[in-house]
Structures are given as C-alpha cells and as structure tokens.
C-alpha cells in the first residue's frame, strides 16, 4: 500500500512540474521560448542604455545638376522645402535639391540664405520650378535631395501645379519624407512593435526603445507610444533580409533580442 501511495505522489509531482514549466516564457538562463511557433528571444543586462541610430552614410557622388533654361518655359511655381528631423543633423551648405518631370530637370536649389544676411539656413530650400503645363494641370514630379555629408541622394515622388498664383510650403510647411526614398535602403517595411513583443511573451512598456537590426547594423529605431500601437519602420538594402528586433527595458536594464523575427 505504501508503494502505491509513493508512486501516486511521484506521478502527481511530475504532472505539476510539467504544468509549471509550460507556463514560463523563459528558461533558467533567461532565454525566451516564445509561444507556439514564435522564435525564442535572449535576455541580457546592460550597464547603460543603448544608443541605437541608423547610419545613413553612403557612397554616391555629387550630382552635376544645373539650372534649367527659363526661356524654354511659360509657367513656374515656388516650392519651399524643409528637411525632415531624421536628416537635419546632417545638413550642410553643400547640399542640393532638384525637381524633375519625366526625367527633365525643372528646378534646382541650394540651401536658402537668411533674409538680410549672408548666412545659409541649412535644411531649408526655396526653389523656382518651371513648366509649360497649365496651372490647371496636376503634374507628377520627382524631388531629389543630395546630402553632401551623407553622400546620398534621397528621392520623393509628389504632385504639384505650375502656376505663379500657387506655391508649395509657403503658407504651411512642406516636409517631404526623404528617408522613404533612400538610395541606400530602397526596401521598407513597417511593423507594430507591441504585437511582436506580446507574441513572444515580452510585456511592452511605453517609453522603452526598440530597434531593428540586420547583422550589427541598425535599420530602424522607435520609442514605444502610450497607445499600444507603435509603428517601427525598418529600412532594408535588399528583399529577403532577416531582421532581428532588440527591445530595451529601461526600468530593469534588460535587453531582449528576438532573432530573425521579420523578413524584408
């Protein structure tokens, strides 16, 4: 009788132990097991917060853009373009901007000069763009920005109208998302961070930082929003790249690494 009781107790303890371990999202070493088919994550402790940043530097030569011949066109319009915050730290006097219509250069500008002085206002361009289209026509344009510091041309597609009665960026700021047209990173993907973290058993906390990596190269970084739907834009150089997500918990100093969680 004692033998039967001992066997029963042993079986019960094994069942309880199995249930207990299946409810855990990490092993004794802090390595996450994920849920279902989700990938594992690793967990380490950092002595100081990480400083993740995309390296936008590239290797493109300065373009040989020249002012268009104004005598060839009947209409014109003014554009005032501001450089987005992500690229502002890299602006310089050597930057250039050009506007194209079907591959034809219709306008060119260098950084604007502050009124009443000779000082250049980096990150702001005022351009006169020329065309023979009527003011009623909507024209597809390609706006290209060359950063001398980054040695890269960023390209944005948009629409305008050629009319001296119309302008772009004067009454309200015109800030093109040039990072969406990076020559270095032509592939882009957006993911919802909280969805990924929750799926692998990590609790997302607003204010913490998450970054995407391909190898050791940062390809996107964002701070978690208070609304639980943080969009992280990931920049890729080619289709099919495997992306690792890194999430830093500022309160504990823990760094969670989720390998190969996204494909570009």
PASEBA-1860 file (N, C-alpha, C; in nm, 3 decimals):
! residues 264
1> XXXXXXXX> 0.084/-0.121/0.000/0.000/0.000/0.000/0.087/0.126/0.000 ~ 0.193/0.127/0.078/0.284/0.242/0.083/0.349/0.264/-0.052 ~ 0.382/0.152/-0.121/0.445/0.164/-0.253/0.353/0.233/-0.351 ~ 0.223/0.201/-0.349/0.124/0.262/-0.439/0.112/0.410/-0.411 ~ 0.107/0.450/-0.281/0.097/0.592/-0.245/0.218/0.671/-0.293 ~ 0.338/0.612/-0.274/0.459/0.681/-0.318/0.460/0.703/-0.468 ~ 0.414/0.600/-0.543/0.409/0.612/-0.689/0.309/0.719/-0.730 ~ 0.196/0.726/-0.658/0.094/0.827/-0.689/0.147/0.967/-0.665
9> XXXXXXXX> 0.218/0.984/-0.550/0.275/1.117/-0.520/0.379/1.157/-0.623 ~ 0.461/1.062/-0.667/0.564/1.090/-0.765/0.504/1.133/-0.898 ~ 0.397/1.063/-0.941/0.329/1.098/-1.066/0.267/1.237/-1.057 ~ 0.207/1.268/-0.943/0.144/1.399/-0.924/0.246/1.511/-0.931 ~ 0.363/1.487/-0.867/0.466/1.591/-0.868/0.519/1.612/-1.009 ~ 0.530/1.505/-1.089/0.576/1.519/-1.226/0.477/1.597/-1.310 ~ 0.347/1.571/-1.291/0.242/1.643/-1.366/0.243/1.790/-1.330 ~ 0.253/1.821/-1.199/0.256/1.960/-1.155/0.379/2.031/-1.208
17> XXXXXXXX> 0.492/1.962/-1.206/0.616/2.022/-1.256/0.606/2.052/-1.404 ~ 0.543/1.962/-1.480/0.528/1.983/-1.624/0.438/2.103/-1.650 ~ 0.327/2.118/-1.578/0.237/2.232/-1.597/0.307/2.362/-1.563 ~ 0.385/2.360/-1.456/0.454/2.481/-1.412/0.553/2.529/-1.517 ~ 0.631/2.438/-1.576/0.733/2.478/-1.672/0.671/2.524/-1.802 ~ 0.554/2.470/-1.841/0.494/2.509/-1.968/0.439/2.650/-1.962 ~ 0.414/2.704/-1.843/0.361/2.839/-1.830/0.470/2.945/-1.835 ~ 0.595/2.906/-1.836/0.705/3.003/-1.833/0.745/3.041/-1.975
25> XXXXXXXX> 0.783/3.169/-1.992/0.827/3.216/-2.122/0.978/3.219/-2.134 ~ 1.051/3.178/-2.032/1.196/3.178/-2.041/1.253/3.064/-1.958 ~ 1.375/3.021/-1.993/1.439/2.915/-1.917/1.523/2.975/-1.805 ~ 1.602/2.891/-1.738/1.679/2.938/-1.623/1.786/3.039/-1.662 ~ 1.823/3.041/-1.789/1.924/3.135/-1.835/1.864/3.264/-1.890 ~ 1.731/3.277/-1.879/1.665/3.398/-1.929/1.638/3.394/-2.078 ~ 1.655/3.276/-2.141/1.628/3.264/-2.284/1.481/3.237/-2.306 ~ 1.416/3.322/-2.382/1.274/3.308/-2.405/1.243/3.191/-2.496
33> XXXXXXXX> 1.129/3.126/-2.470/1.087/3.012/-2.551/0.981/3.051/-2.653 ~ 0.925/3.172/-2.635/0.820/3.214/-2.727/0.692/3.138/-2.703 ~ 0.594/3.159/-2.789/0.466/3.090/-2.780/0.441/3.020/-2.912 ~ 0.408/2.893/-2.908/0.381/2.820/-3.031/0.503/2.816/-3.120 ~ 0.487/2.867/-3.244/0.597/2.865/-3.341/0.679/2.994/-3.340 ~ 0.653/3.084/-3.247/0.726/3.210/-3.242/0.872/3.187/-3.205 ~ 0.962/3.269/-3.255/1.104/3.247/-3.226/1.138/3.276/-3.081 ~ 1.247/3.220/-3.036/1.294/3.245/-2.900/1.358/3.383/-2.893
41> XXXXXXXX> 1.372/3.433/-2.771/1.446/3.557/-2.751/1.554/3.531/-2.647 ~ 1.658/3.614/-2.649/1.761/3.607/-2.546/1.750/3.732/-2.462 ~ 1.796/3.722/-2.340/1.783/3.833/-2.245/1.918/3.856/-2.178 ~ 1.965/3.981/-2.184/2.089/4.019/-2.118/2.067/4.148/-2.041 ~ 2.162/4.181/-1.954/2.152/4.304/-1.875/2.263/4.399/-1.920 ~ 2.224/4.524/-1.949/2.320/4.627/-1.991/2.350/4.722/-1.876 ~ 2.472/4.769/-1.871/2.512/4.864/-1.766/2.463/5.005/-1.795 ~ 2.438/5.036/-1.922/2.388/5.167/-1.960/2.297/5.153/-2.081
49> XXXXXXXX> 2.207/5.248/-2.102/2.112/5.238/-2.213/2.185/5.237/-2.348 ~ 2.133/5.162/-2.443/2.195/5.160/-2.577/2.165/5.289/-2.652 ~ 2.251/5.324/-2.744/2.230/5.442/-2.829/2.223/5.396/-2.973 ~ 2.106/5.352/-3.012/2.086/5.299/-3.145/2.057/5.411/-3.244 ~ 2.115/5.402/-3.362/2.096/5.505/-3.463/2.125/5.446/-3.601 ~ 2.043/5.484/-3.698/2.066/5.439/-3.835/2.186/5.513/-3.894 ~ 2.270/5.441/-3.964/2.383/5.503/-4.034/2.339/5.531/-4.179 ~ 2.310/5.657/-4.207/2.261/5.694/-4.339/2.375/5.720/-4.439
57> XXXXXXXX> 2.499/5.715/-4.397/2.611/5.744/-4.486/2.615/5.645/-4.603 ~ 2.647/5.700/-4.723/2.650/5.615/-4.842/2.770/5.656/-4.927 ~ 2.769/5.624/-5.054/2.888/5.647/-5.137/2.855/5.709/-5.273 ~ 2.746/5.783/-5.282/2.710/5.844/-5.410/2.787/5.974/-5.436 ~ 2.822/5.995/-5.561/2.893/6.117/-5.598/2.796/6.236/-5.606 ~ 2.852/6.355/-5.591/2.772/6.477/-5.601/2.715/6.487/-5.742 ~ 2.583/6.508/-5.755/2.524/6.516/-5.889/2.564/6.645/-5.961 ~ 2.562/6.641/-6.093/2.601/6.757/-6.174/2.476/6.831/-6.224
65> XXXXXXXX> 2.385/6.859/-6.132/2.264/6.930/-6.170/2.296/7.076/-6.205 ~ 2.226/7.130/-6.306/2.241/7.271/-6.344/2.103/7.334/-6.358 ~ 2.097/7.464/-6.340/1.971/7.537/-6.350/1.909/7.518/-6.489 ~ 1.778/7.496/-6.497/1.712/7.484/-6.628/1.707/7.620/-6.698 ~ 1.693/7.618/-6.829/1.682/7.739/-6.909/1.539/7.792/-6.898 ~ 1.522/7.904/-6.827/1.388/7.957/-6.801/1.316/8.001/-6.928 ~ 1.391/8.032/-7.034/1.328/8.080/-7.158/1.250/7.970/-7.231 ~ 1.269/7.846/-7.187/1.201/7.734/-7.253/1.062/7.708/-7.194
73> XXXXXXXX> 1.028/7.781/-7.089/0.903/7.752/-7.018/0.816/7.876/-7.003 ~ 0.686/7.852/-6.996/0.590/7.961/-6.985/0.541/7.981/-6.842 ~ 0.541/7.876/-6.762/0.486/7.883/-6.627/0.591/7.846/-6.523 ~ 0.562/7.882/-6.400/0.651/7.849/-6.290/0.575/7.846/-6.159 ~ 0.635/7.786/-6.060/0.577/7.784/-5.926/0.692/7.783/-5.824 ~ 0.659/7.821/-5.701/0.760/7.827/-5.595/0.738/7.713/-5.496 ~ 0.848/7.650/-5.456/0.844/7.548/-5.351/0.942/7.585/-5.240 ~ 0.894/7.580/-5.117/0.984/7.592/-5.002/0.984/7.457/-4.931
81> XXXXXXXX> 1.100/7.396/-4.929/1.112/7.259/-4.878/1.196/7.257/-4.751 ~ 1.145/7.190/-4.648/1.219/7.172/-4.523/1.263/7.027/-4.512 ~ 1.382/7.006/-4.460/1.434/6.870/-4.442/1.380/6.811/-4.313 ~ 1.340/6.685/-4.318/1.280/6.618/-4.202/1.381/6.603/-4.088 ~ 1.329/6.586/-3.966/1.412/6.584/-3.845/1.520/6.476/-3.850 ~ 1.489/6.360/-3.907/1.584/6.249/-3.909/1.714/6.287/-3.981 ~ 1.702/6.373/-4.084/1.818/6.409/-4.166/1.876/6.546/-4.130 ~ 1.808/6.622/-4.046/1.855/6.756/-4.012/1.998/6.762/-3.957
89> XXXXXXXX> 2.038/6.667/-3.872/2.175/6.675/-3.818/2.285/6.668/-3.925 ~ 2.248/6.625/-4.045/2.350/6.605/-4.149/2.348/6.714/-4.256 ~ 2.261/6.815/-4.242/2.251/6.918/-4.344/2.377/7.005/-4.346 ~ 2.408/7.057/-4.465/2.526/7.143/-4.480/2.507/7.236/-4.598 ~ 2.598/7.332/-4.612/2.591/7.428/-4.721/2.611/7.360/-4.857 ~ 2.672/7.245/-4.858/2.699/7.176/-4.984/2.584/7.091/-5.034 ~ 2.469/7.094/-4.965/2.354/7.015/-5.008/2.290/7.075/-5.133 ~ 2.217/6.992/-5.206/2.148/7.036/-5.327/2.010/6.971/-5.335
97> XXXXXXXX> 1.921/7.035/-5.411/1.789/6.979/-5.435/1.749/7.008/-5.579 ~ 1.681/6.912/-5.642/1.637/6.929/-5.780/1.499/6.868/-5.799 ~ 1.425/6.927/-5.891/1.291/6.880/-5.924/1.290/6.833/-6.069 ~ 1.235/6.711/-6.091/1.230/6.653/-6.224/1.086/6.622/-6.263 ~ 1.057/6.636/-6.393/0.930/6.593/-6.451/0.964/6.502/-6.568 ~ 0.928/6.375/-6.556/0.962/6.276/-6.659/1.111/6.277/-6.693 ~ 1.194/6.289/-6.590/1.338/6.285/-6.608/1.400/6.417/-6.649 ~ 1.318/6.519/-6.675/1.368/6.650/-6.715/1.382/6.741/-6.595
105> XXXXXXXX> 1.500/6.798/-6.575/1.523/6.886/-6.461/1.449/7.018/-6.483 ~ 1.360/7.052/-6.388/1.278/7.172/-6.399/1.309/7.276/-6.292 ~ 1.388/7.240/-6.195/1.421/7.336/-6.090/1.537/7.284/-6.006 ~ 1.617/7.377/-5.953/1.730/7.337/-5.870/1.753/7.442/-5.763 ~ 1.802/7.399/-5.647/1.827/7.494/-5.537/1.935/7.441/-5.446 ~ 2.002/7.535/-5.381/2.095/7.506/-5.272/2.031/7.562/-5.145 ~ 2.085/7.535/-5.027/2.021/7.583/-4.904/1.994/7.734/-4.908 ~ 1.878/7.773/-4.853/1.835/7.913/-4.857/1.926/8.002/-4.771
113> XXXXXXXX> 1.931/8.128/-4.810/2.006/8.229/-4.735/1.908/8.308/-4.649 ~ 1.942/8.328/-4.523/1.855/8.403/-4.432/1.843/8.547/-4.481 ~ 1.719/8.596/-4.486/1.693/8.731/-4.536/1.769/8.834/-4.453 ~ 1.837/8.926/-4.523/1.911/9.033/-4.456/2.050/8.994/-4.411 ~ 2.095/8.876/-4.451/2.230/8.832/-4.413/2.285/8.741/-4.521 ~ 2.411/8.705/-4.505/2.473/8.610/-4.597/2.477/8.469/-4.539 ~ 2.412/8.451/-4.426/2.417/8.323/-4.357/2.321/8.223/-4.422 ~ 2.372/8.105/-4.447/2.291/7.999/-4.508/2.208/7.928/-4.401
121> XXXXXXXX> 2.083/7.902/-4.434/1.994/7.830/-4.342/1.986/7.685/-4.386 ~ 2.075/7.603/-4.333/2.079/7.462/-4.372/1.946/7.393/-4.340 ~ 1.906/7.306/-4.431/1.782/7.232/-4.409/1.660/7.300/-4.467 ~ 1.677/7.416/-4.533/1.565/7.486/-4.597/1.604/7.521/-4.740 ~ 1.514/7.489/-4.833/1.538/7.517/-4.975/1.419/7.594/-5.032 ~ 1.447/7.700/-5.107/1.344/7.773/-5.179/1.377/7.760/-5.327 ~ 1.284/7.700/-5.402/1.310/7.666/-5.541/1.202/7.721/-5.634 ~ 1.244/7.773/-5.749/1.150/7.807/-5.856/1.155/7.693/-5.957
129> XXXXXXXX> 1.038/7.629/-5.977/1.029/7.518/-6.072/0.953/7.563/-6.195 ~ 1.002/7.525/-6.313/0.949/7.572/-6.439/0.871/7.463/-6.512 ~ 0.774/7.506/-6.595/0.697/7.410/-6.674/0.613/7.478/-6.780 ~ 0.572/7.401/-6.880/0.481/7.450/-6.983/0.339/7.399/-6.960 ~ 0.322/7.321/-6.855/0.189/7.276/-6.820/0.107/7.395/-6.769 ~ -0.023/7.391/-6.791/-0.109/7.499/-6.743/-0.130/7.486/-6.593 ~ -0.172/7.595/-6.530/-0.194/7.593/-6.386/-0.302/7.498/-6.342 ~ -0.387/7.456/-6.436/-0.495/7.364/-6.401/-0.449/7.218/-6.400
137> XXXXXXXX> -0.333/7.192/-6.458/-0.283/7.055/-6.468/-0.208/7.013/-6.342 ~ -0.233/6.890/-6.298/-0.156/6.832/-6.188/-0.040/6.752/-6.247 ~ 0.080/6.782/-6.202/0.199/6.723/-6.263/0.270/6.633/-6.163 ~ 0.305/6.513/-6.207/0.384/6.422/-6.124/0.530/6.465/-6.127 ~ 0.588/6.478/-6.010/0.728/6.522/-6.001/0.812/6.421/-5.923 ~ 0.942/6.432/-5.945/1.039/6.359/-5.864/1.128/6.464/-5.798 ~ 1.124/6.470/-5.667/1.204/6.567/-5.591/1.324/6.494/-5.533 ~ 1.443/6.541/-5.565/1.565/6.472/-5.521/1.649/6.564/-5.433
145> XXXXXXXX> 1.694/6.507/-5.323/1.776/6.582/-5.226/1.911/6.513/-5.211 ~ 2.018/6.588/-5.236/2.152/6.533/-5.219/2.213/6.588/-5.090 ~ 2.253/6.497/-5.001/2.321/6.534/-4.877/2.471/6.515/-4.896 ~ 2.546/6.627/-4.888/2.691/6.619/-4.904/2.753/6.538/-4.790 ~ 2.703/6.558/-4.669/2.758/6.487/-4.553/2.739/6.337/-4.566 ~ 2.621/6.295/-4.609/2.588/6.153/-4.617/2.629/6.091/-4.751 ~ 2.658/6.176/-4.850/2.691/6.128/-4.985/2.580/6.036/-5.037 ~ 2.459/6.089/-5.028/2.343/6.010/-5.069/2.235/6.099/-5.130
153> XXXXXXXX> 2.167/6.044/-5.234/2.054/6.112/-5.296/1.926/6.046/-5.246 ~ 1.837/6.127/-5.191/1.706/6.081/-5.145/1.603/6.130/-5.246 ~ 1.509/6.043/-5.284/1.412/6.075/-5.389/1.270/6.059/-5.338 ~ 1.187/6.158/-5.370/1.047/6.156/-5.330/0.959/6.187/-5.450 ~ 0.850/6.111/-5.468/0.753/6.140/-5.573/0.637/6.218/-5.514 ~ 0.587/6.317/-5.591/0.477/6.400/-5.543/0.406/6.462/-5.664 ~ 0.306/6.545/-5.637/0.235/6.614/-5.745/0.229/6.763/-5.712 ~ 0.241/6.847/-5.816/0.228/6.992/-5.800/0.156/7.049/-5.921
161> XXXXXXXX> 0.126/7.180/-5.917/0.073/7.253/-6.031/0.166/7.370/-6.062 ~ 0.194/7.392/-6.191/0.282/7.501/-6.232/0.199/7.627/-6.255 ~ 0.198/7.713/-6.155/0.127/7.840/-6.166/0.190/7.940/-6.070 ~ 0.212/8.063/-6.119/0.271/8.166/-6.032/0.176/8.208/-5.921 ~ 0.048/8.169/-5.935/-0.051/8.200/-5.832/-0.053/8.096/-5.721 ~ 0.019/7.987/-5.743/0.020/7.879/-5.646/0.163/7.859/-5.593 ~ 0.174/7.807/-5.472/0.304/7.775/-5.415/0.291/7.653/-5.326 ~ 0.402/7.598/-5.290/0.407/7.482/-5.201/0.502/7.511/-5.086
169> XXXXXXXX> 0.455/7.499/-4.963/0.541/7.514/-4.847/0.555/7.655/-4.793 ~ 0.478/7.751/-4.848/0.487/7.888/-4.800/0.391/7.911/-4.684 ~ 0.265/7.883/-4.706/0.165/7.905/-4.600/0.170/7.795/-4.495 ~ 0.203/7.676/-4.535/0.218/7.564/-4.440/0.343/7.486/-4.477 ~ 0.412/7.434/-4.378/0.539/7.365/-4.401/0.524/7.245/-4.493 ~ 0.620/7.232/-4.581/0.627/7.118/-4.671/0.754/7.041/-4.634 ~ 0.735/6.925/-4.570/0.847/6.846/-4.519/0.839/6.705/-4.578 ~ 0.898/6.684/-4.693/0.892/6.552/-4.756/0.962/6.446/-4.671
177> XXXXXXXX> 0.910/6.325/-4.678/0.972/6.213/-4.606/1.081/6.152/-4.693 ~ 1.194/6.223/-4.702/1.301/6.178/-4.790/1.360/6.043/-4.747 ~ 1.354/6.011/-4.619/1.409/5.882/-4.575/1.332/5.765/-4.636 ~ 1.210/5.792/-4.685/1.133/5.687/-4.753/1.184/5.662/-4.894 ~ 1.273/5.749/-4.942/1.329/5.733/-5.076/1.480/5.724/-5.073 ~ 1.533/5.652/-4.975/1.677/5.639/-4.959/1.736/5.549/-5.067 ~ 1.847/5.596/-5.128/1.918/5.513/-5.226/1.986/5.395/-5.156 ~ 2.028/5.415/-5.034/2.098/5.311/-4.959/2.002/5.202/-4.913
185> XXXXXXXX> 1.881/5.243/-4.874/1.783/5.148/-4.822/1.654/5.158/-4.905 ~ 1.650/5.097/-5.022/1.533/5.108/-5.109/1.413/5.023/-5.067 ~ 1.434/4.932/-4.971/1.326/4.844/-4.926/1.280/4.889/-4.787 ~ 1.149/4.898/-4.769/1.095/4.942/-4.640/0.983/4.849/-4.595 ~ 0.973/4.834/-4.464/0.863/4.757/-4.405/0.828/4.819/-4.271 ~ 0.698/4.823/-4.238/0.652/4.876/-4.111/0.586/4.765/-4.030 ~ 0.623/4.755/-3.903/0.564/4.654/-3.814/0.511/4.722/-3.688 ~ 0.414/4.657/-3.623/0.362/4.705/-3.496/0.440/4.635/-3.384
193> XXXXXXXX> 0.515/4.712/-3.307/0.610/4.656/-3.210/0.538/4.576/-3.102 ~ 0.433/4.632/-3.045/0.365/4.565/-2.933/0.314/4.427/-2.972 ~ 0.269/4.414/-3.095/0.218/4.285/-3.142/0.328/4.179/-3.141 ~ 0.447/4.216/-3.185/0.558/4.120/-3.188/0.602/4.084/-3.047 ~ 0.619/4.186/-2.961/0.666/4.159/-2.825/0.568/4.070/-2.749 ~ 0.440/4.100/-2.759/0.338/4.021/-2.688/0.337/3.877/-2.738 ~ 0.357/3.861/-2.867/0.352/3.728/-2.927/0.461/3.636/-2.872 ~ 0.576/3.692/-2.837/0.685/3.607/-2.787/0.695/3.610/-2.635
201> XXXXXXXX> 0.597/3.673/-2.570/0.593/3.668/-2.423/0.665/3.781/-2.353 ~ 0.691/3.892/-2.422/0.755/4.009/-2.360/0.650/4.117/-2.340 ~ 0.645/4.175/-2.222/0.547/4.279/-2.193/0.599/4.415/-2.239 ~ 0.534/4.478/-2.338/0.580/4.609/-2.385/0.543/4.719/-2.287 ~ 0.632/4.815/-2.268/0.610/4.927/-2.177/0.639/5.057/-2.252 ~ 0.545/5.150/-2.245/0.564/5.276/-2.316/0.689/5.350/-2.269 ~ 0.755/5.417/-2.360/0.876/5.490/-2.328/1.003/5.410/-2.347 ~ 0.990/5.277/-2.352/1.108/5.194/-2.381/1.141/5.201/-2.530
209> XXXXXXXX> 1.263/5.162/-2.564/1.310/5.177/-2.701/1.325/5.040/-2.767 ~ 1.290/5.036/-2.895/1.306/4.914/-2.974/1.378/4.950/-3.103 ~ 1.461/4.858/-3.150/1.534/4.881/-3.274/1.538/4.754/-3.358 ~ 1.549/4.775/-3.489/1.561/4.663/-3.582/1.706/4.655/-3.630 ~ 1.756/4.534/-3.645/1.895/4.515/-3.687/1.902/4.410/-3.798 ~ 1.992/4.435/-3.893/2.033/4.332/-3.989/2.182/4.311/-3.962 ~ 2.215/4.198/-3.905/2.351/4.178/-3.855/2.375/4.275/-3.741 ~ 2.482/4.352/-3.748/2.512/4.452/-3.645/2.468/4.592/-3.685
217> XXXXXXXX> 2.398/4.604/-3.796/2.360/4.735/-3.849/2.218/4.772/-3.810 ~ 2.203/4.887/-3.745/2.071/4.935/-3.705/1.994/4.978/-3.828 ~ 1.871/4.930/-3.842/1.788/4.960/-3.958/1.656/5.030/-3.921 ~ 1.643/5.071/-3.798/1.521/5.141/-3.756/1.512/5.143/-3.606 ~ 1.465/5.253/-3.550/1.454/5.263/-3.404/1.334/5.349/-3.369 ~ 1.268/5.316/-3.258/1.148/5.388/-3.218/1.125/5.373/-3.069 ~ 1.061/5.475/-3.009/1.020/5.469/-2.870/0.874/5.425/-2.863 ~ 0.843/5.333/-2.772/0.708/5.281/-2.762/0.610/5.390/-2.719
225> XXXXXXXX> 0.501/5.399/-2.790/0.399/5.501/-2.764/0.309/5.458/-2.649 ~ 0.234/5.551/-2.590/0.142/5.515/-2.482/0.014/5.450/-2.532 ~ -0.003/5.440/-2.664/-0.129/5.390/-2.719/-0.126/5.243/-2.758 ~ -0.010/5.180/-2.744/-0.001/5.036/-2.770/0.001/4.997/-2.916 ~ 0.032/5.090/-3.004/0.036/5.059/-3.148/0.154/5.128/-3.215 ~ 0.271/5.110/-3.159/0.392/5.175/-3.209/0.432/5.118/-3.345 ~ 0.444/5.206/-3.445/0.489/5.165/-3.578/0.640/5.181/-3.587 ~ 0.707/5.074/-3.623/0.851/5.077/-3.643/0.879/5.059/-3.792
233> XXXXXXXX> 0.940/5.158/-3.853/0.978/5.148/-3.994/1.117/5.087/-4.003 ~ 1.127/4.980/-4.080/1.253/4.909/-4.098/1.303/4.935/-4.240 ~ 1.430/4.973/-4.252/1.489/5.005/-4.381/1.580/4.890/-4.425 ~ 1.557/4.842/-4.546/1.635/4.730/-4.596/1.712/4.765/-4.722 ~ 1.822/4.695/-4.743/1.902/4.717/-4.864/1.858/4.623/-4.976 ~ 1.805/4.504/-4.939/1.757/4.409/-5.039/1.636/4.335/-4.984 ~ 1.557/4.280/-5.074/1.444/4.196/-5.034/1.496/4.068/-4.969 ~ 1.423/4.020/-4.871/1.455/3.891/-4.810/1.551/3.896/-4.693
241> XXXXXXXX> 1.600/4.015/-4.655/1.691/4.025/-4.541/1.619/3.982/-4.412 ~ 1.690/3.912/-4.324/1.635/3.872/-4.194/1.663/3.981/-4.092 ~ 1.560/4.018/-4.019/1.567/4.129/-3.924/1.555/4.078/-3.782 ~ 1.645/4.124/-3.697/1.641/4.095/-3.553/1.587/4.218/-3.480 ~ 1.500/4.195/-3.384/1.444/4.304/-3.305/1.510/4.307/-3.168 ~ 1.550/4.427/-3.124/1.609/4.444/-2.991/1.523/4.542/-2.912 ~ 1.484/4.500/-2.792/1.395/4.580/-2.707/1.463/4.603/-2.572 ~ 1.476/4.730/-2.534/1.545/4.764/-2.409/1.445/4.811/-2.305
249> XXXXXXXX> 1.445/4.742/-2.190/1.360/4.778/-2.076/1.440/4.870/-1.984 ~ 1.410/4.999/-1.987/1.488/5.098/-1.912/1.479/5.078/-1.762 ~ 1.367/5.030/-1.713/1.348/5.015/-1.568/1.438/4.906/-1.510 ~ 1.464/4.801/-1.587/1.541/4.688/-1.536/1.679/4.677/-1.599 ~ 1.701/4.748/-1.709/1.828/4.737/-1.780/1.839/4.612/-1.865 ~ 1.727/4.542/-1.883/1.728/4.419/-1.960/1.716/4.447/-2.110 ~ 1.796/4.378/-2.188/1.789/4.385/-2.333/1.736/4.252/-2.385 ~ 1.626/4.260/-2.458/1.564/4.141/-2.517/1.597/4.141/-2.667
257> XXXXXXXX> 1.650/4.029/-2.713/1.686/4.016/-2.855/1.605/3.904/-2.918 ~ 1.529/3.939/-3.022/1.441/3.842/-3.091/1.498/3.824/-3.232 ~ 1.570/3.716/-3.257/1.636/3.700/-3.387/1.539/3.658/-3.498 ~ 1.570/3.704/-3.619/1.500/3.662/-3.739/1.348/3.669/-3.725 ~ 1.300/3.779/-3.670/1.156/3.793/-3.644/1.081/3.851/-3.765 ~ 1.154/3.919/-3.854/1.091/3.983/-3.972/1.176/3.954/-4.095 ~ 1.108/3.935/-4.208/1.175/3.925/-4.337/1.142/4.049/-4.419 ~ 1.242/4.110/-4.479/1.219/4.227/-4.562/1.162/4.185/-4.698
END
